[in-house]
Amino acid sequence: MNGYQYERQCAKRLKSKGFYNVTVTKSSGDQGIDVIAYSGGKKYGIQCKHYASPVGNHAVQEAFAGARYYNCNVAVVMTNNTFTRSAKDLASKTNVLLWDKNKIPLGTNGFWLTKYVGMFVFIMGILALITMWKADNIKFPVLQIVEMAFLALGGLFSVFEYGNWRASFISGVAYLFAGFLNIIFIIITKNTFGYDLIFFLTIVLISFIRADYLHKKVNGFHIWRNGLRGSVNNSFRR
């Protein structure tokens, strides 16, 4: 694996941890920062080092300078290996985070909850569609198929949300539409309302709350970037 491939791998791992707006900088003139990502309203400048030996001082210096160049809140050096003692000492004095052995200790809280809920809903929707496809005596098949399709679609967007508030919002809208179709089906068939409405309400609320949380984090960074103080905890820039 070369350096460029490792940068791409780091970006994917950051997304899986719930970081959002993850971008890989251009190879030429990257100023010591390979990946820029956001989490908790903070902008992370990350230098990725794929080394066969422990990473030394120079990488810490580059990350520190590069993070300031890109106006980042946090400077990070990430490596597949470990760090030398001198690199650790310098990092502690400059507030540069060191992530060794490809471990990312930080992430966006709540991402795994929405991901697993989405995975469960997606599988449930797909299984329901398969069952309907094989059955012959389904009432209002088009209505139920569309309902399950939107349910599966919402689960899919939730699984691959990766900290993007728009994906979480679309997931909530898909769940909401599926729940609306479920209500129509219950009214048409004159059945009684049961736990299915509680289920739809729960997954809709989870998605919209998650989308609102992510949207506020993005807005919080934009407020800080425009110069209004106190909106975001700035732990790196002074």
MDAnalysis code that builds the backbone (N, CA, C; Angstrom):
import MDAnalysis as mda
import numpy as np

u = mda.Universe.empty(714, n_residues=238, atom_resindex=np.repeat(np.arange(238), 3), trajectory=True)
u.add_TopologyAttr("name", ["N", "CA", "C"] * 238)
u.add_TopologyAttr("resid", np.arange(1, 239))
u.add_TopologyAttr("resname", ["MET", "ASN", "GLY", "TYR", "GLN", "TYR", "GLU", "ARG", "GLN", "CYS", "ALA", "LYS", "ARG", "LEU", "LYS", "SER", "LYS", "GLY", "PHE", "TYR", "ASN", "VAL", "THR", "VAL", "THR", "LYS", "SER", "SER", "GLY", "ASP", "GLN", "GLY", "ILE", "ASP", "VAL", "ILE", "ALA", "TYR", "SER", "GLY", "GLY", "LYS", "LYS", "TYR", "GLY", "ILE", "GLN", "CYS", "LYS", "HIS", "TYR", "ALA", "SER", "PRO", "VAL", "GLY", "ASN", "HIS", "ALA", "VAL", "GLN", "GLU", "ALA", "PHE", "ALA", "GLY", "ALA", "ARG", "TYR", "TYR", "ASN", "CYS", "ASN", "VAL", "ALA", "VAL", "VAL", "MET", "THR", "ASN", "ASN", "THR", "PHE", "THR", "ARG", "SER", "ALA", "LYS", "ASP", "LEU", "ALA", "SER", "LYS", "THR", "ASN", "VAL", "LEU", "LEU", "TRP", "ASP", "LYS", "ASN", "LYS", "ILE", "PRO", "LEU", "GLY", "THR", "ASN", "GLY", "PHE", "TRP", "LEU", "THR", "LYS", "TYR", "VAL", "GLY", "MET", "PHE", "VAL", "PHE", "ILE", "MET", "GLY", "ILE", "LEU", "ALA", "LEU", "ILE", "THR", "MET", "TRP", "LYS", "ALA", "ASP", "ASN", "ILE", "LYS", "PHE", "PRO", "VAL", "LEU", "GLN", "ILE", "VAL", "GLU", "MET", "ALA", "PHE", "LEU", "ALA", "LEU", "GLY", "GLY", "LEU", "PHE", "SER", "VAL", "PHE", "GLU", "TYR", "GLY", "ASN", "TRP", "ARG", "ALA", "SER", "PHE", "ILE", "SER", "GLY", "VAL", "ALA", "TYR", "LEU", "PHE", "ALA", "GLY", "PHE", "LEU", "ASN", "ILE", "ILE", "PHE", "ILE", "ILE", "ILE", "THR", "LYS", "ASN", "THR", "PHE", "GLY", "TYR", "ASP", "LEU", "ILE", "PHE", "PHE", "LEU", "THR", "ILE", "VAL", "LEU", "ILE", "SER", "PHE", "ILE", "ARG", "ALA", "ASP", "TYR", "LEU", "HIS", "LYS", "LYS", "VAL", "ASN", "GLY", "PHE", "HIS", "ILE", "TRP", "ARG", "ASN", "GLY", "LEU", "ARG", "GLY", "SER", "VAL", "ASN", "ASN", "SER", "PHE", "ARG", "ARG"])
u.atoms.positions = np.array([
    [0.841, -1.201, 0.000],
    [0.000, 0.000, 0.000],
    [0.874, 1.248, 0.000],
    [0.602, 2.163, -0.927],
    [1.368, 3.405, -0.965],
    [0.693, 4.478, -0.115],
    [1.333, 5.645, -0.050],
    [0.816, 6.710, 0.794],
    [-0.554, 7.196, 0.387],
    [-0.789, 7.329, -0.916],
    [-2.080, 7.802, -1.412],
    [-3.199, 6.828, -1.050],
    [-2.941, 5.533, -1.202],
    [-3.940, 4.521, -0.855],
    [-4.239, 4.538, 0.640],
    [-3.202, 4.776, 1.438],
    [-3.406, 4.824, 2.883],
    [-4.258, 6.028, 3.279],
    [-4.061, 7.155, 2.608],
    [-4.886, 8.332, 2.875],
    [-6.353, 8.033, 2.603],
    [-6.631, 7.341, 1.516],
    [-8.003, 6.958, 1.182],
    [-8.576, 6.015, 2.231],
    [-7.738, 5.093, 2.702],
    [-8.177, 4.163, 3.734],
    [-8.506, 4.903, 5.031],
    [-7.674, 5.866, 5.391],
    [-7.924, 6.660, 6.595],
    [-9.235, 7.422, 6.474],
    [-9.501, 7.981, 5.299],
    [-10.742, 8.721, 5.079],
    [-11.958, 7.813, 5.264],
    [-11.880, 6.588, 4.759],
    [-12.986, 5.645, 4.917],
    [-13.193, 5.276, 6.379],
    [-12.100, 5.098, 7.113],
    [-12.207, 4.749, 8.532],
    [-12.813, 5.898, 9.328],
    [-12.474, 7.116, 8.971],
    [-13.053, 8.279, 9.640],
    [-14.559, 8.340, 9.414],
    [-14.989, 8.076, 8.191],
    [-16.422, 8.074, 7.887],
    [-17.140, 6.996, 8.680],
    [-16.519, 5.827, 8.798],
    [-17.137, 4.733, 9.544],
    [-17.247, 5.045, 11.028],
    [-16.424, 5.977, 11.511],
    [-16.463, 6.399, 12.908],
    [-17.434, 7.555, 13.129],
    [-18.087, 8.005, 12.063],
    [-19.073, 9.066, 12.208],
    [-18.577, 10.452, 11.907],
    [-17.325, 10.604, 11.473],
    [-16.844, 11.917, 11.036],
    [-17.568, 12.290, 9.744],
    [-17.794, 13.569, 9.551],
    [-18.536, 14.007, 8.374],
    [-17.725, 15.025, 7.575],
    [-18.177, 15.277, 6.332],
    [-17.457, 16.173, 5.411],
    [-15.980, 15.790, 5.315],
    [-15.732, 14.505, 5.181],
    [-14.358, 13.990, 5.105],
    [-13.826, 14.176, 3.682],
    [-12.702, 14.862, 3.552],
    [-12.104, 15.099, 2.236],
    [-10.604, 14.819, 2.289],
    [-10.088, 14.276, 1.200],
    [-8.651, 14.049, 1.053],
    [-8.068, 15.233, 0.292],
    [-7.053, 15.871, 0.855],
    [-6.460, 17.044, 0.213],
    [-5.652, 16.625, -1.014],
    [-5.365, 17.587, -1.867],
    [-4.570, 17.305, -3.061],
    [-3.139, 16.944, -2.663],
    [-2.577, 15.994, -3.384],
    [-1.225, 15.510, -3.058],
    [-0.189, 16.624, -3.140],
    [-0.340, 17.496, -4.125],
    [0.614, 18.602, -4.284],
    [0.147, 19.796, -3.468],
    [1.012, 20.279, -2.611],
    [0.682, 21.456, -1.807],
    [-0.323, 21.198, -0.714],
    [-0.283, 20.005, -0.087],
    [-1.242, 19.709, 0.979],
    [-0.842, 20.322, 2.315],
    [0.336, 20.944, 2.389],
    [0.791, 21.651, 3.593],
    [0.836, 20.750, 4.824],
    [1.088, 19.457, 4.627],
    [1.241, 18.552, 5.759],
    [-0.041, 17.933, 6.259],
    [-1.187, 18.278, 5.671],
    [-2.467, 17.703, 6.063],
    [-3.012, 16.892, 4.894],
    [-3.277, 15.610, 5.141],
    [-3.749, 14.714, 4.077],
    [-5.263, 14.589, 4.037],
    [-5.898, 14.637, 5.208],
    [-7.350, 14.475, 5.292],
    [-7.920, 15.542, 6.216],
    [-9.035, 16.123, 5.813],
    [-9.763, 17.074, 6.652],
    [-11.129, 16.468, 6.958],
    [-11.510, 16.472, 8.230],
    [-12.784, 15.882, 8.636],
    [-13.358, 16.679, 9.803],
    [-14.642, 16.468, 10.067],
    [-15.332, 17.198, 11.124],
    [-16.008, 16.232, 12.083],
    [-15.999, 16.589, 13.363],
    [-16.686, 15.814, 14.389],
    [-16.896, 16.697, 15.606],
    [-18.103, 16.665, 16.159],
    [-18.394, 17.451, 17.352],
    [-18.225, 18.943, 17.156],
    [-18.468, 19.440, 15.943],
    [-18.322, 20.860, 15.665],
    [-16.893, 21.317, 15.503],
    [-15.948, 20.384, 15.457],
    [-14.533, 20.726, 15.313],
    [-13.995, 20.248, 13.964],
    [-13.048, 21.014, 13.452],
    [-12.398, 20.682, 12.190],
    [-11.069, 19.997, 12.485],
    [-10.904, 18.778, 11.974],
    [-9.700, 17.987, 12.208],
    [-8.801, 18.019, 10.972],
    [-7.527, 18.351, 11.186],
    [-6.519, 18.249, 10.143],
    [-5.646, 17.042, 10.427],
    [-5.676, 16.052, 9.547],
    [-5.057, 14.759, 9.830],
    [-3.959, 14.450, 8.818],
    [-2.781, 14.128, 9.336],
    [-1.694, 13.663, 8.484],
    [-1.612, 12.147, 8.596],
    [-1.581, 11.462, 7.459],
    [-1.587, 10.001, 7.427],
    [-0.199, 9.482, 7.054],
    [0.359, 8.621, 7.907],
    [1.702, 8.091, 7.688],
    [1.670, 6.564, 7.658],
    [1.921, 5.996, 6.488],
    [2.018, 4.540, 6.355],
    [3.495, 4.169, 6.367],
    [3.992, 3.836, 7.562],
    [5.421, 3.602, 7.763],
    [5.693, 2.163, 8.194],
    [6.915, 1.721, 7.894],
    [7.372, 0.411, 8.367],
    [8.085, 0.530, 9.708],
    [8.311, 1.763, 10.165],
    [8.978, 2.023, 11.444],
    [8.210, 3.114, 12.187],
    [8.470, 3.298, 13.483],
    [7.770, 4.322, 14.255],
    [7.919, 5.720, 13.654],
    [6.856, 6.508, 13.765],
    [6.821, 7.868, 13.212],
    [7.504, 8.825, 14.178],
    [8.308, 9.741, 13.642],
    [9.078, 10.654, 14.482],
    [8.551, 12.070, 14.547],
    [9.420, 12.986, 14.995],
    [9.063, 14.385, 15.252],
    [8.547, 15.134, 14.028],
    [9.137, 14.858, 12.890],
    [8.848, 15.650, 11.696],
    [7.365, 15.617, 11.338],
    [6.742, 14.460, 11.498],
    [5.318, 14.340, 11.186],
    [4.472, 15.197, 12.121],
    [4.857, 15.247, 13.392],
    [4.132, 16.073, 14.365],
    [4.259, 17.548, 14.009],
    [5.452, 17.959, 13.633],
    [5.676, 19.351, 13.237],
    [4.844, 19.720, 12.013],
    [4.800, 18.823, 11.034],
    [4.033, 19.080, 9.817],
    [2.537, 19.171, 10.107],
    [2.043, 18.272, 10.958],
    [0.621, 18.285, 11.301],
    [0.251, 19.561, 12.044],
    [1.110, 19.977, 12.957],
    [0.868, 21.198, 13.724],
    [0.788, 22.412, 12.799],
    [1.765, 22.536, 11.908],
    [1.794, 23.673, 10.983],
    [0.654, 23.594, 9.970],
    [0.384, 22.385, 9.464],
    [-0.673, 22.220, 8.473],
    [-2.050, 22.511, 9.025],
    [-2.294, 22.121, 10.275],
    [-3.593, 22.385, 10.894],
    [-3.836, 23.880, 11.049],
    [-2.794, 24.615, 11.367],
    [-2.926, 26.068, 11.456],
    [-3.174, 26.677, 10.074],
    [-2.531, 26.127, 9.077],
    [-2.700, 26.636, 7.705],
    [-4.146, 26.466, 7.242],
    [-4.760, 25.329, 7.582],
    [-6.134, 25.048, 7.165],
    [-7.174, 25.517, 8.185],
    [-6.735, 26.268, 9.206],
    [-7.646, 26.774, 10.244],
    [-8.404, 25.640, 10.947],
    [-7.688, 24.588, 11.296],
    [-8.294, 23.450, 11.981],
    [-8.307, 23.672, 13.492],
    [-9.279, 23.056, 14.147],
    [-9.323, 23.081, 15.606],
    [-8.380, 22.052, 16.220],
    [-8.209, 20.927, 15.514],
    [-7.440, 19.810, 16.056],
    [-6.458, 19.296, 14.999],
    [-5.207, 19.069, 15.416],
    [-4.192, 18.473, 14.539],
    [-3.980, 17.021, 14.947],
    [-3.867, 16.143, 13.950],
    [-3.745, 14.709, 14.215],
    [-2.692, 14.095, 13.292],
    [-1.931, 13.144, 13.837],
    [-1.085, 12.284, 13.010],
    [-1.599, 10.862, 13.193],
    [-1.960, 10.228, 12.091],
    [-2.473, 8.857, 12.127],
    [-1.519, 7.945, 11.368],
    [-1.220, 6.790, 11.958],
    [-0.273, 5.873, 11.328],
    [-0.685, 4.422, 11.547],
    [-0.187, 3.568, 10.689],
    [-0.375, 2.131, 10.858],
    [0.616, 1.563, 11.865],
    [1.638, 2.350, 12.207],
    [2.697, 1.914, 13.107],
    [2.528, 2.586, 14.471],
    [3.624, 2.889, 15.130],
    [3.606, 3.572, 16.426],
    [4.399, 4.872, 16.313],
    [4.609, 5.535, 17.453],
    [5.338, 6.805, 17.471],
    [6.566, 6.700, 18.373],
    [7.593, 7.451, 18.028],
    [8.796, 7.495, 18.858],
    [8.505, 8.289, 20.127],
    [9.348, 8.116, 21.130],
    [9.185, 8.844, 22.387],
    [9.262, 10.344, 22.156],
    [10.198, 10.781, 21.334],
    [10.342, 12.220, 21.080],
    [9.111, 12.781, 20.378],
    [8.493, 11.989, 19.493],
    [7.273, 12.437, 18.816],
    [6.130, 12.591, 19.818],
    [6.041, 11.672, 20.765],
    [5.001, 11.751, 21.793],
    [5.206, 12.969, 22.687],
    [6.458, 13.239, 23.043],
    [6.754, 14.405, 23.884],
    [6.390, 15.702, 23.170],
    [6.754, 15.792, 21.891],
    [6.443, 16.995, 21.122],
    [4.937, 17.156, 20.940],
    [4.243, 16.046, 20.707],
    [2.790, 16.098, 20.517],
    [2.080, 16.583, 21.775],
    [2.571, 16.161, 22.939],
    [1.948, 16.584, 24.196],
    [2.128, 18.077, 24.444],
    [3.217, 18.634, 23.944],
    [3.482, 20.066, 24.126],
    [2.754, 20.930, 23.097],
    [2.435, 20.355, 21.953],
    [1.780, 21.119, 20.880],
    [0.304, 20.764, 20.722],
    [-0.215, 19.884, 21.594],
    [-1.620, 19.455, 21.543],
    [-1.980, 18.753, 20.232],
    [-1.015, 18.055, 19.657],
    [-1.277, 17.259, 18.462],
    [-1.678, 15.850, 18.897],
    [-2.798, 15.348, 18.376],
    [-3.253, 14.008, 18.723],
    [-2.498, 12.973, 17.900],
    [-2.142, 11.863, 18.553],
    [-1.438, 10.772, 17.880],
    [-2.319, 9.528, 17.882],
    [-2.658, 9.043, 16.689],
    [-3.466, 7.838, 16.542],
    [-2.598, 6.752, 15.917],
    [-2.188, 5.784, 16.725],
    [-1.321, 4.725, 16.209],
    [-2.106, 3.458, 15.895],
    [-1.486, 2.571, 15.132],
    [-2.044, 1.269, 14.764],
    [-3.441, 1.382, 14.152],
    [-3.652, 2.456, 13.391],
    [-4.915, 2.695, 12.675],
    [-6.120, 2.846, 13.598],
    [-5.891, 3.177, 14.857],
    [-6.991, 3.309, 15.810],
    [-7.470, 4.756, 15.866],
    [-8.789, 4.932, 15.737],
    [-9.393, 6.260, 15.836],
    [-10.221, 6.281, 17.118],
    [-9.731, 6.914, 18.172],
    [-10.426, 6.873, 19.458],
    [-11.669, 7.734, 19.523],
    [-11.826, 8.654, 18.569],
    [-12.951, 9.576, 18.601],
    [-13.974, 9.193, 17.554],
    [-15.171, 9.715, 17.726],
    [-16.225, 9.471, 16.751],
    [-17.454, 10.260, 17.113],
    [-18.487, 10.130, 16.308],
    [-19.729, 10.850, 16.548],
    [-20.665, 9.969, 17.351],
    [-21.021, 10.403, 18.556],
    [-21.889, 9.618, 19.414],
    [-23.243, 9.393, 18.751],
    [-23.760, 8.174, 18.890],
    [-25.073, 7.863, 18.373],
    [-25.069, 7.267, 16.978],
    [-23.941, 7.298, 16.298],
    [-23.904, 6.791, 14.928],
    [-24.202, 5.306, 14.879],
    [-23.628, 4.545, 15.806],
    [-23.834, 3.104, 15.768],
    [-25.279, 2.743, 16.089],
    [-25.965, 3.529, 16.916],
    [-27.375, 3.266, 17.200],
    [-28.201, 3.383, 15.930],
    [-28.055, 4.511, 15.224],
    [-28.827, 4.712, 14.000],
    [-28.428, 3.703, 12.925],
    [-27.157, 3.327, 12.893],
    [-26.702, 2.361, 11.890],
    [-27.338, 1.000, 12.112],
    [-27.362, 0.520, 13.352],
    [-27.924, -0.794, 13.623],
    [-29.446, -0.800, 13.491],
    [-30.074, 0.303, 13.883],
    [-31.521, 0.423, 13.676],
    [-31.833, 0.381, 12.187],
    [-31.052, 1.131, 11.403],
    [-31.246, 1.138, 9.959],
    [-31.028, -0.233, 9.340],
    [-30.018, -0.953, 9.830],
    [-29.739, -2.293, 9.306],
    [-30.900, -3.238, 9.595],
    [-31.443, -3.143, 10.816],
    [-32.585, -3.981, 11.199],
    [-33.802, -3.671, 10.333],
    [-34.087, -2.379, 10.148],
    [-35.247, -1.966, 9.351],
    [-35.075, -2.374, 7.891],
    [-33.868, -2.213, 7.356],
    [-33.608, -2.578, 5.957],
    [-33.843, -4.071, 5.733],
    [-33.293, -4.902, 6.618],
    [-33.471, -6.353, 6.491],
    [-34.944, -6.727, 6.616],
    [-35.639, -6.091, 7.557],
    [-37.058, -6.371, 7.747],
    [-37.854, -6.012, 6.493],
    [-37.542, -4.855, 5.894],
    [-38.240, -4.435, 4.684],
    [-37.988, -5.370, 3.518],
    [-36.736, -5.804, 3.346],
    [-36.392, -6.718, 2.254],
    [-37.086, -8.066, 2.432],
    [-37.077, -8.597, 3.658],
    [-37.737, -9.877, 3.921],
    [-39.236, -9.784, 3.670],
    [-39.841, -8.650, 4.043],
    [-41.273, -8.454, 3.801],
    [-41.573, -8.408, 2.305],
    [-40.708, -7.746, 1.544],
    [-40.894, -7.676, 0.091],
    [-40.783, -9.060, -0.548],
    [-39.826, -9.858, -0.076],
    [-39.666, -11.217, -0.608],
    [-40.896, -12.063, -0.298],
    [-41.424, -11.918, 0.930],
    [-42.619, -12.667, 1.329],
    [-43.819, -12.281, 0.471],
    [-43.981, -10.986, 0.232],
    [-45.098, -10.513, -0.595],
    [-44.971, -10.993, -2.034],
    [-43.749, -11.055, -2.517],
    [-43.518, -11.489, -3.897],
    [-43.960, -12.940, -4.103],
    [-43.782, -13.769, -3.062],
    [-44.119, -15.187, -3.173],
    [-45.579, -15.468, -2.839],
    [-46.220, -14.586, -2.065],
    [-47.603, -14.816, -1.642],
    [-48.589, -14.443, -2.752],
    [-49.782, -15.056, -2.685],
    [-50.803, -14.814, -3.709],
    [-52.042, -14.101, -3.173],
    [-52.237, -14.109, -1.867],
    [-53.480, -13.587, -1.299],
    [-53.248, -12.345, -0.436],
    [-52.437, -11.422, -0.901],
    [-52.141, -10.214, -0.135],
    [-53.175, -9.136, -0.452],
    [-53.676, -8.485, 0.586],
    [-54.615, -7.385, 0.389],
    [-53.862, -6.124, -0.025],
    [-54.358, -5.485, -1.063],
    [-53.754, -4.244, -1.559],
    [-52.231, -4.391, -1.701],
    [-51.799, -5.288, -2.569],
    [-50.358, -5.578, -2.685],
    [-49.507, -4.371, -3.059],
    [-50.017, -3.520, -3.952],
    [-49.230, -2.355, -4.373],
    [-48.946, -1.443, -3.189],
    [-49.971, -1.203, -2.369],
    [-49.818, -0.335, -1.198],
    [-48.783, -0.895, -0.231],
    [-48.853, -2.188, 0.032],
    [-47.925, -2.793, 0.985],
    [-46.504, -2.888, 0.421],
    [-46.399, -3.152, -0.876],
    [-45.067, -3.231, -1.489],
    [-44.376, -1.875, -1.451],
    [-45.126, -0.811, -1.772],
    [-44.550, 0.541, -1.721],
    [-44.151, 0.893, -0.290],
    [-44.978, 0.502, 0.677],
    [-44.667, 0.770, 2.089],
    [-43.362, 0.105, 2.504],
    [-43.212, -1.173, 2.176],
    [-41.997, -1.896, 2.549],
    [-40.776, -1.396, 1.777],
    [-41.003, -0.949, 0.533],
    [-39.890, -0.413, -0.257],
    [-39.348, 0.864, 0.377],
    [-40.248, 1.737, 0.832],
    [-39.805, 2.965, 1.505],
    [-39.156, 2.646, 2.844],
    [-39.646, 1.620, 3.513],
    [-39.047, 1.217, 4.786],
    [-37.612, 0.735, 4.564],
    [-37.414, -0.095, 3.540],
    [-36.068, -0.587, 3.226],
    [-35.162, 0.549, 2.766],
    [-35.720, 1.484, 1.993],
    [-34.933, 2.627, 1.519],
    [-34.464, 3.492, 2.688],
    [-35.360, 3.726, 3.648],
    [-34.981, 4.496, 4.831],
    [-33.885, 3.816, 5.621],
    [-33.976, 2.494, 5.754],
    [-32.932, 1.753, 6.453],
    [-31.599, 1.823, 5.741],
    [-31.638, 1.793, 4.401],
    [-30.409, 1.856, 3.613],
    [-29.701, 3.197, 3.798],
    [-30.459, 4.291, 3.763],
    [-29.869, 5.616, 3.977],
    [-29.315, 5.749, 5.390],
    [-29.966, 5.107, 6.353],
    [-29.495, 5.178, 7.736],
    [-28.188, 4.412, 7.919],
    [-28.066, 3.260, 7.260],
    [-26.848, 2.450, 7.369],
    [-25.649, 3.185, 6.789],
    [-25.846, 3.835, 5.640],
    [-24.749, 4.521, 4.955],
    [-24.803, 6.034, 5.157],
    [-25.244, 6.435, 6.326],
    [-25.359, 7.868, 6.640],
    [-23.995, 8.535, 6.779],
    [-23.070, 7.891, 7.521],
    [-21.699, 8.362, 7.703],
    [-21.626, 9.827, 8.146],
    [-22.484, 10.212, 9.083],
    [-22.412, 11.557, 9.628],
    [-22.985, 12.640, 8.751],
    [-23.650, 12.283, 7.666],
    [-24.264, 13.269, 6.771],
    [-25.709, 13.496, 7.191],
    [-26.042, 14.711, 7.611],
    [-27.381, 14.980, 8.135],
    [-28.451, 14.825, 7.057],
    [-28.098, 15.077, 5.802],
    [-29.078, 14.944, 4.720],
    [-29.519, 13.494, 4.549],
    [-28.563, 12.573, 4.647],
    [-28.895, 11.152, 4.523],
    [-29.809, 10.711, 5.657],
    [-29.524, 11.184, 6.865],
    [-30.367, 10.850, 8.010],
    [-31.756, 11.462, 7.864],
    [-31.823, 12.669, 7.313],
    [-33.114, 13.330, 7.094],
    [-33.932, 12.572, 6.047],
    [-33.288, 12.163, 4.949],
    [-33.975, 11.386, 3.912],
    [-34.485, 10.071, 4.487],
    [-33.685, 9.466, 5.359],
    [-34.101, 8.237, 6.024],
    [-35.375, 8.464, 6.830],
    [-35.423, 9.566, 7.582],
    [-36.609, 9.886, 8.368],
    [-37.831, 10.127, 7.501],
    [-37.649, 10.812, 6.372],
    [-38.759, 11.067, 5.444],
    [-39.292, 9.756, 4.868],
    [-38.377, 8.844, 4.508],
    [-38.791, 7.538, 3.973],
    [-39.570, 6.748, 5.023],
    [-39.090, 6.757, 6.264],
    [-39.813, 6.087, 7.350],
    [-41.195, 6.710, 7.542],
    [-41.246, 8.045, 7.495],
    [-42.508, 8.756, 7.700],
    [-43.519, 8.388, 6.621],
    [-43.065, 8.329, 5.371],
    [-43.957, 7.978, 4.270],
    [-44.434, 6.537, 4.402],
    [-43.528, 5.637, 4.820],
    [-43.915, 4.241, 5.030],
    [-44.954, 4.130, 6.146],
    [-44.772, 4.902, 7.216],
    [-45.739, 4.906, 8.303],
    [-47.086, 5.447, 7.872],
    [-47.073, 6.474, 7.013],
    [-48.315, 7.046, 6.489],
    [-49.074, 6.017, 5.653],
    [-48.361, 5.271, 4.827],
    [-48.988, 4.215, 4.031],
    [-49.533, 3.109, 4.925],
    [-48.846, 2.841, 6.027],
    [-49.317, 1.836, 6.974],
    [-50.641, 2.260, 7.607],
    [-50.759, 3.549, 7.927],
    [-52.010, 4.072, 8.490],
    [-53.144, 3.942, 7.476],
    [-52.857, 4.280, 6.214],
    [-53.870, 4.157, 5.157],
    [-54.333, 2.708, 5.027],
    [-53.378, 1.769, 5.078],
    [-53.717, 0.349, 4.970],
    [-54.612, -0.085, 6.127],
    [-54.298, 0.363, 7.331],
    [-55.099, -0.008, 8.505],
    [-56.518, 0.538, 8.387],
    [-56.644, 1.774, 7.902],
    [-57.966, 2.388, 7.752],
    [-58.780, 1.668, 6.679],
    [-58.150, 1.358, 5.555],
    [-58.857, 0.689, 4.454],
    [-59.329, -0.704, 4.863],
    [-58.469, -1.442, 5.549],
    [-58.809, -2.814, 5.949],
    [-59.610, -2.861, 7.250],
    [-59.829, -1.687, 7.863],
    [-60.608, -1.580, 9.103],
    [-60.002, -2.411, 10.233],
    [-58.689, -2.453, 10.268],
    [-57.996, -3.121, 11.368],
    [-57.786, -2.144, 12.517],
    [-57.337, -2.660, 13.645],
    [-57.061, -1.805, 14.798],
    [-55.586, -1.399, 14.799],
    [-55.327, -0.211, 15.299],
    [-53.948, 0.272, 15.387],
    [-53.219, -0.467, 16.504],
    [-51.999, -0.878, 16.224],
    [-51.223, -1.633, 17.200],
    [-49.838, -1.066, 17.415],
    [-48.905, -1.954, 17.715],
    [-47.536, -1.537, 18.016],
    [-46.772, -1.062, 16.784],
    [-47.332, -1.330, 15.602],
    [-46.631, -0.904, 14.396],
    [-46.502, 0.610, 14.314],
    [-47.511, 1.332, 14.819],
    [-47.430, 2.796, 14.811],
    [-46.342, 3.297, 15.760],
    [-46.212, 2.633, 16.904],
    [-45.147, 2.990, 17.845],
    [-43.784, 2.738, 17.204],
    [-43.688, 1.646, 16.458],
    [-42.445, 1.315, 15.762],
    [-42.078, 2.402, 14.751],
    [-43.047, 2.782, 13.918],
    [-42.774, 3.811, 12.908],
    [-42.429, 5.148, 13.561],
    [-43.165, 5.501, 14.607],
    [-42.898, 6.763, 15.295],
    [-41.491, 6.774, 15.884],
    [-41.061, 5.649, 16.432],
    [-39.734, 5.558, 17.048],
    [-38.620, 5.750, 16.028],
    [-38.689, 5.039, 14.902],
    [-37.609, 5.140, 13.918],
    [-37.608, 6.501, 13.224],
    [-38.795, 7.098, 13.069],
    [-38.859, 8.451, 12.487],
    [-38.191, 9.454, 13.413],
    [-38.503, 9.375, 14.702],
    [-37.914, 10.296, 15.677],
    [-36.402, 10.110, 15.766],
    [-35.935, 8.868, 15.769],
    [-34.492, 8.610, 15.839],
    [-33.775, 9.257, 14.661],
    [-34.329, 9.106, 13.466],
    [-33.688, 9.659, 12.265],
    [-33.693, 11.179, 12.270],
    [-34.828, 11.787, 12.628],
    [-34.915, 13.248, 12.610],
    [-34.079, 13.886, 13.724],
    [-34.041, 13.245, 14.885],
    [-33.201, 13.754, 15.975],
    [-31.728, 13.674, 15.584],
    [-31.354, 12.574, 14.952],
    [-29.976, 12.415, 14.479],
    [-29.647, 13.467, 13.417],
    [-30.557, 13.690, 12.474],
    [-30.332, 14.682, 11.422],
    [-30.195, 16.083, 12.013],
    [-31.032, 16.394, 12.998],
    [-30.963, 17.708, 13.640],
    [-29.648, 17.877, 14.389],
    [-29.203, 16.806, 15.052],
    [-27.936, 16.842, 15.785],
    [-26.763, 17.112, 14.850],
    [-26.724, 16.398, 13.723],
    [-25.641, 16.581, 12.761],
    [-25.705, 17.947, 12.097],
    [-26.916, 18.412, 11.802],
    [-27.073, 19.716, 11.149],
    [-26.598, 20.838, 12.059],
    [-26.888, 20.742, 13.340],
    [-26.445, 21.766, 14.288],
    [-24.930, 21.772, 14.415],
    [-24.301, 20.602, 14.327],
    [-22.837, 20.545, 14.407],
    [-22.203, 21.261, 13.226],
    [-22.768, 21.053, 12.049],
    [-22.239, 21.714, 10.856],
    [-22.435, 23.215, 10.960],
    [-23.619, 23.635, 11.385],
    [-23.887, 25.063, 11.546],
    [-22.992, 25.678, 12.600],
    [-22.711, 24.901, 13.659],
    [-21.836, 25.411, 14.708],
    [-20.466, 25.742, 14.178],
    [-19.940, 24.892, 13.295],
    [-18.624, 25.166, 12.711],
    [-18.674, 26.407, 11.833],
    [-19.754, 26.547, 11.042],
    [-19.849, 27.703, 10.161],
    [-19.907, 29.006, 10.968],
    [-20.582, 28.959, 12.125],
    [-20.639, 30.144, 12.976],
    [-19.243, 30.510, 13.457],
    [-18.482, 29.487, 13.896],
    [-17.105, 29.749, 14.362],
    [-16.264, 30.287, 13.220],
    [-16.435, 29.720, 12.024],
    [-15.611, 30.113, 10.898],
    [-15.863, 31.573, 10.526],
    [-17.092, 32.031, 10.719],
    [-17.411, 33.405, 10.355],
    [-17.000, 34.413, 11.425],
    [-16.418, 33.937, 12.517],
    [-15.828, 34.856, 13.476],
    [-16.634, 35.116, 14.726],
    [-17.806, 34.469, 14.908],
    [-18.590, 34.662, 16.112],
    [-18.066, 33.724, 17.184],
    [-17.590, 34.247, 18.267],
    [-16.944, 33.440, 19.292],
    [-17.966, 32.826, 20.243],
    [-17.530, 31.726, 20.874],
    [-18.325, 31.089, 21.900],
    [-19.255, 30.007, 21.394],
    [-19.408, 29.857, 20.072],
    [-20.317, 28.856, 19.537],
    [-19.686, 27.478, 19.492],
    [-18.386, 27.422, 19.318],
    [-17.674, 26.155, 19.224],
    [-16.467, 26.196, 20.150],
    [-16.245, 25.115, 20.866],
    [-15.088, 25.034, 21.742],
    [-13.833, 24.881, 20.903],
    [-13.005, 25.886, 20.908],
    [-11.791, 25.886, 20.090],
    [-10.633, 25.411, 20.959],
    [-10.206, 24.174, 20.732],
    [-9.170, 23.604, 21.598],
    [-7.781, 23.630, 20.975],
    [-7.695, 24.032, 19.706],
    [-6.378, 24.006, 19.056],
    [-5.893, 25.395, 18.706],
    [-6.748, 26.158, 18.040],
    [-6.314, 27.487, 17.632],
    [-6.276, 28.421, 18.826],
    [-5.309, 29.309, 18.853],
    [-5.184, 30.292, 19.926],
    [-4.949, 31.649, 19.310],
])
